[in-house]
């Protein structure tokens, strides 16, 4: 799904890095949703304002990719 990042916060669980992200989907731009993704599933340099493609599997965020040409 296409979305815009509203926030990115790193954290660790037992030494394994993860990110808590907040985003608004293209379908509902006024609604902020939160999710979590393993560090391997998030591109380097993610920041609020980036347009992204979020891939989910069974309701869990699997991968977040920056949409090319996206400028924060």
Rosetta constraint file for C-alpha pairs under 8 A:
AtomPair CA 1 CA 25 HARMONIC 7.13 0.50
AtomPair CA 1 CA 26 HARMONIC 7.85 0.50
AtomPair CA 1 CA 53 HARMONIC 5.45 0.50
AtomPair CA 1 CA 54 HARMONIC 5.21 0.50
AtomPair CA 1 CA 55 HARMONIC 6.54 0.50
AtomPair CA 2 CA 25 HARMONIC 5.93 0.50
AtomPair CA 2 CA 26 HARMONIC 5.68 0.50
AtomPair CA 2 CA 51 HARMONIC 7.25 0.50
AtomPair CA 2 CA 52 HARMONIC 5.80 0.50
AtomPair CA 2 CA 53 HARMONIC 4.64 0.50
AtomPair CA 2 CA 54 HARMONIC 6.37 0.50
AtomPair CA 3 CA 23 HARMONIC 6.28 0.50
AtomPair CA 3 CA 24 HARMONIC 5.40 0.50
AtomPair CA 3 CA 25 HARMONIC 4.02 0.50
AtomPair CA 3 CA 26 HARMONIC 5.24 0.50
AtomPair CA 3 CA 51 HARMONIC 5.82 0.50
AtomPair CA 3 CA 52 HARMONIC 5.34 0.50
AtomPair CA 3 CA 53 HARMONIC 6.26 0.50
AtomPair CA 3 CA 54 HARMONIC 7.10 0.50
AtomPair CA 4 CA 23 HARMONIC 5.46 0.50
AtomPair CA 4 CA 24 HARMONIC 5.37 0.50
AtomPair CA 4 CA 25 HARMONIC 6.40 0.50
AtomPair CA 4 CA 26 HARMONIC 7.45 0.50
AtomPair CA 4 CA 48 HARMONIC 7.49 0.50
AtomPair CA 4 CA 49 HARMONIC 5.86 0.50
AtomPair CA 4 CA 50 HARMONIC 5.62 0.50
AtomPair CA 4 CA 51 HARMONIC 4.48 0.50
AtomPair CA 4 CA 52 HARMONIC 5.91 0.50
AtomPair CA 5 CA 21 HARMONIC 7.18 0.50
AtomPair CA 5 CA 22 HARMONIC 5.98 0.50
AtomPair CA 5 CA 23 HARMONIC 4.35 0.50
AtomPair CA 5 CA 24 HARMONIC 6.63 0.50
AtomPair CA 5 CA 47 HARMONIC 6.81 0.50
AtomPair CA 5 CA 48 HARMONIC 4.78 0.50
AtomPair CA 5 CA 49 HARMONIC 5.33 0.50
AtomPair CA 5 CA 50 HARMONIC 5.48 0.50
AtomPair CA 5 CA 51 HARMONIC 6.53 0.50
AtomPair CA 5 CA 52 HARMONIC 7.08 0.50
AtomPair CA 6 CA 21 HARMONIC 7.47 0.50
AtomPair CA 6 CA 22 HARMONIC 5.10 0.50
AtomPair CA 6 CA 23 HARMONIC 4.90 0.50
AtomPair CA 6 CA 24 HARMONIC 6.98 0.50
AtomPair CA 6 CA 32 HARMONIC 7.52 0.50
AtomPair CA 6 CA 47 HARMONIC 7.83 0.50
AtomPair CA 6 CA 48 HARMONIC 4.61 0.50
AtomPair CA 6 CA 49 HARMONIC 6.14 0.50
AtomPair CA 7 CA 21 HARMONIC 5.49 0.50
AtomPair CA 7 CA 22 HARMONIC 4.84 0.50
AtomPair CA 7 CA 23 HARMONIC 6.89 0.50
AtomPair CA 7 CA 47 HARMONIC 6.74 0.50
AtomPair CA 7 CA 48 HARMONIC 5.03 0.50
AtomPair CA 8 CA 19 HARMONIC 6.55 0.50
AtomPair CA 8 CA 20 HARMONIC 5.90 0.50
AtomPair CA 8 CA 21 HARMONIC 4.61 0.50
AtomPair CA 8 CA 22 HARMONIC 6.58 0.50
AtomPair CA 8 CA 46 HARMONIC 7.10 0.50
AtomPair CA 8 CA 47 HARMONIC 6.23 0.50
AtomPair CA 8 CA 48 HARMONIC 6.80 0.50
AtomPair CA 9 CA 19 HARMONIC 5.46 0.50
AtomPair CA 9 CA 20 HARMONIC 5.07 0.50
AtomPair CA 9 CA 21 HARMONIC 6.34 0.50
AtomPair CA 10 CA 17 HARMONIC 7.06 0.50
AtomPair CA 10 CA 18 HARMONIC 5.87 0.50
AtomPair CA 10 CA 19 HARMONIC 4.38 0.50
AtomPair CA 10 CA 20 HARMONIC 6.27 0.50
AtomPair CA 11 CA 17 HARMONIC 5.91 0.50
AtomPair CA 11 CA 18 HARMONIC 5.44 0.50
AtomPair CA 11 CA 19 HARMONIC 5.96 0.50
AtomPair CA 11 CA 20 HARMONIC 7.43 0.50
AtomPair CA 12 CA 16 HARMONIC 5.20 0.50
AtomPair CA 12 CA 17 HARMONIC 4.47 0.50
AtomPair CA 12 CA 18 HARMONIC 5.77 0.50
AtomPair CA 13 CA 17 HARMONIC 6.67 0.50
AtomPair CA 13 CA 18 HARMONIC 7.53 0.50
AtomPair CA 17 CA 38 HARMONIC 6.56 0.50
AtomPair CA 17 CA 39 HARMONIC 5.62 0.50
AtomPair CA 18 CA 36 HARMONIC 7.05 0.50
AtomPair CA 18 CA 37 HARMONIC 5.79 0.50
AtomPair CA 18 CA 38 HARMONIC 4.36 0.50
AtomPair CA 18 CA 39 HARMONIC 4.79 0.50
AtomPair CA 19 CA 36 HARMONIC 5.65 0.50
AtomPair CA 19 CA 37 HARMONIC 5.40 0.50
AtomPair CA 19 CA 38 HARMONIC 6.26 0.50
AtomPair CA 19 CA 39 HARMONIC 6.21 0.50
AtomPair CA 19 CA 42 HARMONIC 7.94 0.50
AtomPair CA 20 CA 34 HARMONIC 7.12 0.50
AtomPair CA 20 CA 35 HARMONIC 5.82 0.50
AtomPair CA 20 CA 36 HARMONIC 4.50 0.50
AtomPair CA 20 CA 37 HARMONIC 6.62 0.50
AtomPair CA 21 CA 34 HARMONIC 5.66 0.50
AtomPair CA 21 CA 35 HARMONIC 5.38 0.50
AtomPair CA 21 CA 36 HARMONIC 5.98 0.50
AtomPair CA 21 CA 37 HARMONIC 7.65 0.50
AtomPair CA 22 CA 32 HARMONIC 6.31 0.50
AtomPair CA 22 CA 33 HARMONIC 5.50 0.50
AtomPair CA 22 CA 34 HARMONIC 4.37 0.50
AtomPair CA 22 CA 35 HARMONIC 6.43 0.50
AtomPair CA 23 CA 32 HARMONIC 5.39 0.50
AtomPair CA 23 CA 33 HARMONIC 5.35 0.50
AtomPair CA 23 CA 34 HARMONIC 6.43 0.50
AtomPair CA 24 CA 28 HARMONIC 6.48 0.50
AtomPair CA 24 CA 29 HARMONIC 5.07 0.50
AtomPair CA 24 CA 30 HARMONIC 6.70 0.50
AtomPair CA 24 CA 31 HARMONIC 5.69 0.50
AtomPair CA 24 CA 32 HARMONIC 4.80 0.50
AtomPair CA 24 CA 33 HARMONIC 6.16 0.50
AtomPair CA 25 CA 29 HARMONIC 5.45 0.50
AtomPair CA 25 CA 31 HARMONIC 7.57 0.50
AtomPair CA 25 CA 32 HARMONIC 7.91 0.50
AtomPair CA 35 CA 60 HARMONIC 7.98 0.50
AtomPair CA 35 CA 61 HARMONIC 6.94 0.50
AtomPair CA 36 CA 60 HARMONIC 7.91 0.50
AtomPair CA 36 CA 61 HARMONIC 6.55 0.50
AtomPair CA 37 CA 41 HARMONIC 6.20 0.50
AtomPair CA 37 CA 42 HARMONIC 6.96 0.50
AtomPair CA 37 CA 61 HARMONIC 5.70 0.50
AtomPair CA 37 CA 62 HARMONIC 6.48 0.50
AtomPair CA 37 CA 63 HARMONIC 7.11 0.50
AtomPair CA 38 CA 42 HARMONIC 7.06 0.50
AtomPair CA 38 CA 62 HARMONIC 7.76 0.50
AtomPair CA 41 CA 62 HARMONIC 6.13 0.50
AtomPair CA 41 CA 63 HARMONIC 4.35 0.50
AtomPair CA 41 CA 64 HARMONIC 5.99 0.50
AtomPair CA 42 CA 46 HARMONIC 7.39 0.50
AtomPair CA 42 CA 63 HARMONIC 6.09 0.50
AtomPair CA 42 CA 64 HARMONIC 5.06 0.50
AtomPair CA 42 CA 65 HARMONIC 6.65 0.50
AtomPair CA 43 CA 64 HARMONIC 6.80 0.50
AtomPair CA 43 CA 65 HARMONIC 6.11 0.50
AtomPair CA 43 CA 66 HARMONIC 7.03 0.50
AtomPair CA 46 CA 50 HARMONIC 7.05 0.50
AtomPair CA 46 CA 66 HARMONIC 7.86 0.50
AtomPair CA 47 CA 72 HARMONIC 7.59 0.50
AtomPair CA 48 CA 72 HARMONIC 6.96 0.50
AtomPair CA 49 CA 71 HARMONIC 7.43 0.50
AtomPair CA 49 CA 72 HARMONIC 4.51 0.50
AtomPair CA 50 CA 66 HARMONIC 6.83 0.50
AtomPair CA 50 CA 67 HARMONIC 7.92 0.50
AtomPair CA 50 CA 70 HARMONIC 5.99 0.50
AtomPair CA 50 CA 71 HARMONIC 6.23 0.50
AtomPair CA 50 CA 72 HARMONIC 5.07 0.50
AtomPair CA 51 CA 66 HARMONIC 6.08 0.50
AtomPair CA 51 CA 67 HARMONIC 5.66 0.50
AtomPair CA 51 CA 70 HARMONIC 5.52 0.50
AtomPair CA 51 CA 71 HARMONIC 7.59 0.50
AtomPair CA 51 CA 72 HARMONIC 7.84 0.50
AtomPair CA 52 CA 64 HARMONIC 6.48 0.50
AtomPair CA 52 CA 65 HARMONIC 5.47 0.50
AtomPair CA 52 CA 66 HARMONIC 4.37 0.50
AtomPair CA 52 CA 67 HARMONIC 5.03 0.50
AtomPair CA 53 CA 64 HARMONIC 5.76 0.50
AtomPair CA 53 CA 65 HARMONIC 5.22 0.50
AtomPair CA 53 CA 66 HARMONIC 6.31 0.50
AtomPair CA 53 CA 67 HARMONIC 6.36 0.50
AtomPair CA 54 CA 61 HARMONIC 6.96 0.50
AtomPair CA 54 CA 62 HARMONIC 7.75 0.50
AtomPair CA 54 CA 63 HARMONIC 5.95 0.50
AtomPair CA 54 CA 64 HARMONIC 4.59 0.50
AtomPair CA 54 CA 65 HARMONIC 6.56 0.50
AtomPair CA 55 CA 61 HARMONIC 6.02 0.50
AtomPair CA 55 CA 62 HARMONIC 5.66 0.50
AtomPair CA 55 CA 63 HARMONIC 5.13 0.50
AtomPair CA 55 CA 64 HARMONIC 6.30 0.50
AtomPair CA 56 CA 60 HARMONIC 5.24 0.50
AtomPair CA 56 CA 61 HARMONIC 4.37 0.50
AtomPair CA 56 CA 62 HARMONIC 5.18 0.50
AtomPair CA 56 CA 63 HARMONIC 7.00 0.50
AtomPair CA 57 CA 61 HARMONIC 6.46 0.50
AtomPair CA 57 CA 62 HARMONIC 6.19 0.50
AtomPair CA 66 CA 70 HARMONIC 7.10 0.50
